[in-house]
Structure formats: structure tokens, C-alpha cells
Amino acid sequence: MARITLGALLKPEARPRIPAQEVFCFCKTASCEVVYFCDGQALFRKDDLARPVGLKEPGDSTAPVCYCFGWTPQKIRAEIEATGKSTAIEQIKAQVKAGNCYCEVTNPQGSCCLGNVAKTVQDAVASSGTRS
């Protein structure tokens, strides 16, 4: 992940602590308070970020899984309950194709969210009993 991701997502008071290096690692472990690290050293924790990190808040259905287009587990479940399916993946793919995706800046992982969205859709479909 690049410095641009950290600069975009950290609270203003945490930004001066961004080290000079260019590459950082993202911690995907939900139970871990560390969000970014480098060389085994914790650099930034959840409370250093300006917005919640969906992967770090598995019980929060309002934390984004798609930061560019506002998809949350709650929104995905509501769509499945209302229509029997989710259009999240198709809508995101269309926006990516149109050049409207900025995952390297908006997603705390600094990369595409489609894998996270697909898992969220799969979990929501499974919990709803709907076949997709």
C-alpha cells in the first residue's frame, strides 16, 4: 500500500507520524487494533483513522465494504431482502469500467474491494436463505 492511502484515511493529527518510506502493510485480522504496520512494527491503529475499516468492524453492518460507492453489509442485506439478490458487484464493476474507482485512495486496504464485497454478498445471501 502507498503513502497516498494513509494520507487520505488518517485523521489529520495522525498524518505527521507517517514515516518516510513508501510502502506499508495492511493488517486484515479483524480482532487486531493495528491497521497499518511496517517491518513488524505497528504504525497506525483503528482510532488513528478518520473512518471505520469494514474488515476491522465485523459486527458493524454500517462500516463500508466498498468505500468508493458506499456499499455496506446493511445496504447489501436490504437489497437482498427487497429483491432477492444483490447488484453490488455488477454496479461496482460498471463504475470501475467507467473509470470512477479510487480504491488506492478510499479503501483502507489500498486495493480493489470486490473480493470483500463478494464475500459480504455471499454471507448476506446465506443468512437470508435466498438463492442467488
TORPA-4810 file (N, C-alpha, C, O; in nm, 3 decimals):
<nodes>
NODE_1_0.083_-0.117_0.000_0.000_0.000_0.000_0.088_0.124_0.000_0.200_0.122_0.052_M
NODE_2_0.038_0.229_-0.058_0.118_0.350_-0.077_0.084_0.458_0.026_-0.019_0.452_0.094_A
NODE_3_0.172_0.556_0.036_0.153_0.669_0.128_0.023_0.743_0.101_-0.039_0.794_0.194_R
NODE_4_-0.020_0.749_-0.024_-0.142_0.823_-0.058_-0.263_0.767_0.017_-0.353_0.842_0.055_I
NODE_5_-0.265_0.635_0.038_-0.376_0.573_0.111_-0.376_0.622_0.255_-0.480_0.661_0.307_T
NODE_6_-0.261_0.618_0.319_-0.252_0.664_0.457_-0.290_0.811_0.468_-0.368_0.848_0.556_L
NODE_7_-0.236_0.893_0.381_-0.265_1.036_0.386_-0.413_1.067_0.370_-0.464_1.161_0.429_G
NODE_8_-0.480_0.987_0.290_-0.622_1.010_0.265_-0.710_0.962_0.379_-0.818_1.017_0.401_A
NODE_9_-0.667_0.860_0.454_-0.754_0.797_0.551_-0.723_0.826_0.698_-0.809_0.806_0.784_L
NODE_10_-0.604_0.871_0.727_-0.569_0.901_0.865_-0.633_1.032_0.911_-0.657_1.123_0.832_L
NODE_11_-0.660_1.039_1.040_-0.705_1.166_1.099_-0.592_1.266_1.082_-0.475_1.228_1.082_K
NODE_12_-0.625_1.394_1.068_-0.521_1.495_1.047_-0.410_1.491_1.152_-0.292_1.511_1.120_P
NODE_13_-0.446_1.467_1.277_-0.344_1.466_1.382_-0.251_1.345_1.374_-0.144_1.347_1.435_E
NODE_14_-0.288_1.241_1.302_-0.203_1.123_1.286_-0.110_1.133_1.165_-0.008_1.065_1.160_A
NODE_15_-0.144_1.217_1.070_-0.066_1.227_0.946_0.081_1.264_0.967_0.166_1.211_0.895_R
NODE_16_0.115_1.351_1.062_0.257_1.381_1.080_0.342_1.260_1.120_0.464_1.264_1.108_P
NODE_17_0.280_1.154_1.166_0.353_1.033_1.206_0.378_0.938_1.089_0.437_0.832_1.109_R
NODE_18_0.333_0.974_0.968_0.358_0.886_0.853_0.509_0.884_0.827_0.568_0.989_0.801_I
NODE_19_0.571_0.766_0.834_0.715_0.757_0.808_0.749_0.788_0.662_0.661_0.792_0.577_P
NODE_20_0.874_0.810_0.636_0.920_0.848_0.502_0.912_0.734_0.401_0.910_0.760_0.280_A
NODE_21_0.907_0.610_0.446_0.905_0.500_0.350_0.782_0.509_0.260_0.686_0.578_0.291_Q
NODE_22_0.787_0.438_0.151_0.681_0.445_0.051_0.580_0.332_0.059_0.470_0.344_0.006_E
NODE_23_0.614_0.222_0.124_0.527_0.106_0.124_0.494_0.066_0.268_0.581_0.064_0.355_V
NODE_24_0.366_0.033_0.290_0.317_-0.008_0.422_0.233_-0.133_0.405_0.189_-0.165_0.295_F
NODE_25_0.210_-0.203_0.514_0.128_-0.324_0.510_-0.002_-0.300_0.585_-0.007_-0.224_0.682_C
NODE_26_-0.108_-0.365_0.539_-0.241_-0.356_0.599_-0.266_-0.485_0.676_-0.244_-0.594_0.623_F
NODE_27_-0.313_-0.473_0.800_-0.346_-0.590_0.881_-0.493_-0.626_0.859_-0.581_-0.546_0.888_C
NODE_28_-0.519_-0.746_0.807_-0.655_-0.791_0.778_-0.722_-0.861_0.896_-0.839_-0.897_0.887_K
NODE_29_-0.651_-0.881_1.005_-0.707_-0.953_1.119_-0.811_-0.867_1.190_-0.779_-0.762_1.245_T
NODE_30_-0.935_-0.912_1.188_-1.046_-0.834_1.244_-1.027_-0.801_1.391_-1.062_-0.692_1.435_A
NODE_31_-0.972_-0.892_1.468_-0.958_-0.872_1.612_-0.838_-0.785_1.651_-0.821_-0.755_1.769_S
NODE_32_-0.758_-0.747_1.556_-0.637_-0.668_1.583_-0.666_-0.519_1.569_-0.730_-0.476_1.472_C
NODE_33_-0.620_-0.440_1.664_-0.640_-0.294_1.662_-0.548_-0.226_1.560_-0.576_-0.114_1.517_E
NODE_34_-0.440_-0.293_1.520_-0.345_-0.235_1.425_-0.406_-0.240_1.285_-0.461_-0.343_1.244_V
NODE_35_-0.397_-0.129_1.213_-0.446_-0.124_1.075_-0.327_-0.125_0.979_-0.328_-0.199_0.881_V
NODE_36_-0.226_-0.044_1.007_-0.108_-0.037_0.920_0.018_-0.066_1.000_0.032_-0.024_1.115_Y
NODE_37_0.109_-0.141_0.936_0.235_-0.174_1.001_0.345_-0.181_0.896_0.318_-0.184_0.776_F
NODE_38_0.468_-0.184_0.943_0.583_-0.199_0.854_0.694_-0.266_0.933_0.720_-0.230_1.048_C
NODE_39_0.757_-0.364_0.873_0.867_-0.436_0.938_0.829_-0.486_1.077_0.910_-0.480_1.169_D
NODE_40_0.706_-0.535_1.091_0.661_-0.589_1.218_0.627_-0.485_1.324_0.591_-0.522_1.436_G
NODE_41_0.637_-0.359_1.292_0.607_-0.251_1.386_0.471_-0.191_1.355_0.442_-0.155_1.241_Q
NODE_42_0.388_-0.179_1.459_0.258_-0.113_1.442_0.281_0.035_1.415_0.357_0.101_1.487_A
NODE_43_0.216_0.087_1.312_0.228_0.228_1.279_0.101_0.305_1.314_0.106_0.413_1.373_L
NODE_44_-0.013_0.248_1.276_-0.140_0.316_1.298_-0.246_0.214_1.340_-0.252_0.103_1.288_F
NODE_45_-0.329_0.255_1.435_-0.435_0.171_1.488_-0.570_0.224_1.440_-0.578_0.331_1.379_R
NODE_46_-0.675_0.148_1.467_-0.810_0.185_1.421_-0.846_0.328_1.461_-0.906_0.401_1.382_K
NODE_47_-0.811_0.368_1.582_-0.851_0.503_1.627_-0.770_0.614_1.560_-0.799_0.732_1.584_D
NODE_48_-0.671_0.580_1.478_-0.596_0.680_1.402_-0.663_0.713_1.269_-0.627_0.811_1.204_D
NODE_49_-0.761_0.633_1.230_-0.827_0.653_1.101_-0.951_0.740_1.114_-1.018_0.739_1.217_L
NODE_50_-0.980_0.815_1.010_-1.093_0.907_1.009_-1.227_0.837_0.990_-1.332_0.895_1.019_A
NODE_51_-1.225_0.714_0.942_-1.350_0.639_0.921_-1.327_0.493_0.956_-1.213_0.446_0.958_R
NODE_52_-1.435_0.421_0.982_-1.419_0.281_1.020_-1.364_0.196_0.906_-1.387_0.223_0.789_P
NODE_53_-1.291_0.094_0.945_-1.237_-0.002_0.850_-1.328_-0.125_0.855_-1.330_-0.196_0.956_V
NODE_54_-1.401_-0.149_0.749_-1.500_-0.256_0.747_-1.448_-0.390_0.793_-1.515_-0.459_0.871_G
NODE_55_-1.330_-0.430_0.747_-1.273_-0.559_0.787_-1.241_-0.564_0.936_-1.235_-0.673_0.994_L
NODE_56_-1.220_-0.449_0.997_-1.186_-0.443_1.139_-1.310_-0.430_1.227_-1.300_-0.434_1.350_K
NODE_57_-1.426_-0.415_1.166_-1.551_-0.398_1.239_-1.655_-0.499_1.190_-1.758_-0.460_1.136_E
NODE_58_-1.628_-0.629_1.208_-1.718_-0.730_1.151_-1.861_-0.724_1.205_-1.953_-0.770_1.137_P
NODE_59_-1.881_-0.670_1.322_-2.016_-0.660_1.377_-2.090_-0.535_1.337_-2.209_-0.520_1.368_G
NODE_60_-2.022_-0.442_1.270_-2.081_-0.314_1.232_-2.132_-0.323_1.089_-2.053_-0.319_0.994_D
NODE_61_-2.263_-0.335_1.073_-2.320_-0.351_0.938_-2.321_-0.221_0.859_-2.358_-0.221_0.741_S
NODE_62_-2.282_-0.109_0.922_-2.278_0.018_0.851_-2.137_0.057_0.808_-2.118_0.157_0.739_T
NODE_63_-2.036_-0.021_0.849_-1.898_0.005_0.806_-1.885_-0.036_0.660_-1.929_-0.145_0.623_A
NODE_64_-1.825_0.046_0.577_-1.818_0.016_0.433_-1.741_-0.110_0.399_-1.644_-0.145_0.466_P
NODE_65_-1.788_-0.177_0.294_-1.709_-0.282_0.230_-1.663_-0.230_0.094_-1.566_-0.280_0.037_V
NODE_66_-1.733_-0.130_0.041_-1.691_-0.059_-0.080_-1.689_0.090_-0.046_-1.794_0.151_-0.025_C
NODE_67_-1.570_0.145_-0.040_-1.553_0.284_0.002_-1.581_0.384_-0.110_-1.615_0.499_-0.082_Y
NODE_68_-1.566_0.343_-0.234_-1.590_0.434_-0.347_-1.738_0.458_-0.371_-1.778_0.569_-0.406_C
NODE_69_-1.820_0.354_-0.351_-1.960_0.365_-0.390_-2.058_0.337_-0.277_-2.178_0.320_-0.301_F
NODE_70_-2.009_0.333_-0.154_-2.094_0.331_-0.037_-2.166_0.202_-0.005_-2.270_0.204_0.061_G
NODE_71_-2.115_0.089_-0.051_-2.180_-0.039_-0.018_-2.138_-0.082_0.121_-2.020_-0.085_0.155_W
NODE_72_-2.237_-0.116_0.203_-2.218_-0.167_0.338_-2.290_-0.301_0.349_-2.375_-0.331_0.266_T
NODE_73_-2.258_-0.381_0.449_-2.334_-0.505_0.468_-2.484_-0.476_0.485_-2.567_-0.551_0.434_P
NODE_74_-2.516_-0.369_0.554_-2.656_-0.332_0.576_-2.727_-0.304_0.443_-2.839_-0.350_0.421_Q
NODE_75_-2.662_-0.228_0.356_-2.721_-0.194_0.225_-2.736_-0.318_0.138_-2.836_-0.334_0.068_K
NODE_76_-2.637_-0.406_0.142_-2.642_-0.529_0.063_-2.755_-0.618_0.113_-2.832_-0.671_0.033_I
NODE_77_-2.765_-0.636_0.245_-2.873_-0.718_0.302_-3.011_-0.660_0.269_-3.103_-0.735_0.235_R
NODE_78_-3.024_-0.529_0.278_-3.154_-0.465_0.248_-3.194_-0.490_0.103_-3.311_-0.517_0.074_A
NODE_79_-3.098_-0.481_0.011_-3.128_-0.506_-0.129_-3.169_-0.652_-0.150_-3.262_-0.680_-0.226_E
NODE_80_-3.100_-0.744_-0.086_-3.134_-0.887_-0.099_-3.273_-0.913_-0.042_-3.352_-0.987_-0.101_I
NODE_81_-3.304_-0.854_0.072_-3.436_-0.872_0.132_-3.546_-0.815_0.043_-3.655_-0.871_0.034_E
NODE_82_-3.518_-0.703_-0.023_-3.618_-0.638_-0.107_-3.635_-0.703_-0.244_-3.746_-0.708_-0.297_A
NODE_83_-3.524_-0.753_-0.300_-3.530_-0.801_-0.439_-3.491_-0.947_-0.456_-3.513_-1.005_-0.563_T
NODE_84_-3.435_-1.007_-0.352_-3.390_-1.146_-0.363_-3.249_-1.162_-0.416_-3.199_-1.274_-0.429_G
NODE_85_-3.184_-1.049_-0.447_-3.045_-1.058_-0.497_-2.974_-0.926_-0.469_-3.035_-0.827_-0.429_K
NODE_86_-2.844_-0.927_-0.492_-2.764_-0.806_-0.478_-2.705_-0.767_-0.613_-2.658_-0.852_-0.689_S
NODE_87_-2.709_-0.640_-0.641_-2.648_-0.587_-0.765_-2.516_-0.517_-0.735_-2.457_-0.454_-0.823_T
NODE_88_-2.468_-0.528_-0.611_-2.347_-0.455_-0.570_-2.230_-0.483_-0.662_-2.166_-0.389_-0.711_A
NODE_89_-2.201_-0.608_-0.686_-2.083_-0.643_-0.767_-2.096_-0.589_-0.909_-2.000_-0.533_-0.962_I
NODE_90_-2.213_-0.606_-0.970_-2.232_-0.557_-1.107_-2.220_-0.404_-1.113_-2.160_-0.350_-1.205_E
NODE_91_-2.279_-0.336_-1.014_-2.272_-0.190_-1.013_-2.127_-0.142_-0.994_-2.083_-0.048_-1.061_Q
NODE_92_-2.055_-0.206_-0.904_-1.915_-0.167_-0.882_-1.832_-0.192_-1.007_-1.753_-0.107_-1.047_I
NODE_93_-1.849_-0.309_-1.070_-1.775_-0.339_-1.193_-1.803_-0.236_-1.302_-1.711_-0.196_-1.374_K
NODE_94_-1.927_-0.194_-1.315_-1.962_-0.093_-1.415_-1.892_0.039_-1.385_-1.844_0.107_-1.476_A
NODE_95_-1.887_0.076_-1.258_-1.820_0.201_-1.220_-1.669_0.193_-1.240_-1.606_0.290_-1.282_Q
NODE_96_-1.611_0.077_-1.212_-1.468_0.056_-1.235_-1.438_0.070_-1.384_-1.343_0.136_-1.425_V
NODE_97_-1.522_0.005_-1.466_-1.505_0.012_-1.612_-1.515_0.156_-1.662_-1.448_0.194_-1.758_K
NODE_98_-1.601_0.235_-1.598_-1.618_0.375_-1.637_-1.507_0.465_-1.583_-1.504_0.584_-1.612_A
NODE_99_-1.415_0.408_-1.505_-1.303_0.487_-1.452_-1.336_0.566_-1.327_-1.266_0.662_-1.295_G
NODE_100_-1.440_0.528_-1.257_-1.484_0.603_-1.139_-1.441_0.542_-1.007_-1.498_0.574_-0.903_N
NODE_101_-1.343_0.455_-1.008_-1.298_0.385_-0.888_-1.166_0.446_-0.840_-1.077_0.475_-0.919_C
NODE_102_-1.155_0.465_-0.707_-1.035_0.524_-0.648_-0.993_0.445_-0.526_-0.959_0.502_-0.422_Y
NODE_103_-0.995_0.312_-0.538_-0.966_0.224_-0.425_-0.830_0.252_-0.360_-0.817_0.240_-0.238_C
NODE_104_-0.731_0.290_-0.439_-0.599_0.315_-0.381_-0.601_0.431_-0.283_-0.511_0.445_-0.200_E
NODE_105_-0.704_0.515_-0.293_-0.717_0.628_-0.202_-0.825_0.604_-0.098_-0.804_0.633_0.020_V
NODE_106_-0.940_0.551_-0.138_-1.054_0.542_-0.048_-1.060_0.415_0.035_-1.115_0.417_0.146_T
NODE_107_-1.007_0.304_-0.014_-1.014_0.176_0.057_-0.894_0.164_0.151_-0.781_0.176_0.104_N
NODE_108_-0.915_0.141_0.281_-0.802_0.127_0.373_-0.701_0.020_0.332_-0.585_0.028_0.370_P
NODE_109_-0.744_-0.080_0.255_-0.652_-0.182_0.205_-0.566_-0.128_0.091_-0.464_-0.188_0.057_Q
NODE_110_-0.607_-0.017_0.031_-0.532_0.040_-0.079_-0.545_-0.038_-0.208_-0.466_-0.020_-0.301_G
NODE_111_-0.647_-0.124_-0.215_-0.666_-0.207_-0.334_-0.815_-0.228_-0.358_-0.899_-0.183_-0.280_S
NODE_112_-0.846_-0.297_-0.466_-0.984_-0.320_-0.505_-1.064_-0.392_-0.396_-1.012_-0.482_-0.329_C
NODE_113_-1.188_-0.352_-0.380_-1.275_-0.406_-0.275_-1.359_-0.524_-0.322_-1.428_-0.584_-0.239_C
NODE_114_-1.358_-0.561_-0.448_-1.452_-0.660_-0.500_-1.449_-0.794_-0.425_-1.554_-0.857_-0.410_L
NODE_115_-1.334_-0.837_-0.380_-1.328_-0.961_-0.303_-1.405_-0.949_-0.172_-1.478_-1.040_-0.134_G
NODE_116_-1.390_-0.835_-0.104_-1.462_-0.812_0.021_-1.612_-0.802_-0.004_-1.693_-0.853_0.073_N
NODE_117_-1.649_-0.734_-0.112_-1.791_-0.719_-0.146_-1.851_-0.855_-0.180_-1.961_-0.887_-0.135_V
NODE_118_-1.780_-0.934_-0.258_-1.831_-1.067_-0.295_-1.854_-1.153_-0.171_-1.955_-1.223_-0.162_A
NODE_119_-1.762_-1.149_-0.076_-1.779_-1.227_0.048_-1.899_-1.174_0.127_-1.975_-1.253_0.181_K
NODE_120_-1.915_-1.043_0.133_-2.029_-0.985_0.205_-2.161_-1.025_0.140_-2.257_-1.058_0.209_T
NODE_121_-2.165_-1.023_0.007_-2.286_-1.066_-0.065_-2.312_-1.213_-0.037_-2.426_-1.251_-0.008_V
NODE_122_-2.210_-1.296_-0.045_-2.225_-1.440_-0.019_-2.278_-1.463_0.122_-2.370_-1.544_0.141_Q
NODE_123_-2.222_-1.396_0.220_-2.268_-1.411_0.359_-2.412_-1.364_0.376_-2.491_-1.428_0.445_D
NODE_124_-2.446_-1.253_0.311_-2.583_-1.199_0.322_-2.684_-1.293_0.256_-2.794_-1.313_0.308_A
NODE_125_-2.647_-1.349_0.143_-2.737_-1.443_0.075_-2.755_-1.567_0.163_-2.867_-1.616_0.178_V
NODE_126_-2.647_-1.617_0.219_-2.654_-1.736_0.303_-2.741_-1.712_0.427_-2.819_-1.798_0.466_A
NODE_127_-2.727_-1.596_0.487_-2.804_-1.569_0.609_-2.951_-1.539_0.579_-3.037_-1.553_0.666_S
NODE_128_-2.979_-1.498_0.456_-3.117_-1.467_0.421_-3.195_-1.591_0.375_-3.318_-1.591_0.372_S
NODE_129_-3.121_-1.694_0.338_-3.185_-1.814_0.287_-3.224_-1.801_0.141_-3.288_-1.891_0.086_G
NODE_130_-3.185_-1.692_0.077_-3.214_-1.667_-0.063_-3.111_-1.736_-0.150_-2.994_-1.744_-0.114_T
NODE_131_-3.154_-1.785_-0.263_-3.058_-1.840_-0.360_-3.024_-1.732_-0.458_-3.112_-1.661_-0.507_R
NODE_132_-2.896_-1.719_-0.488_-2.850_-1.616_-0.578_-2.812_-1.673_-0.712_-2.771_-1.599_-0.802_S
</nodes>
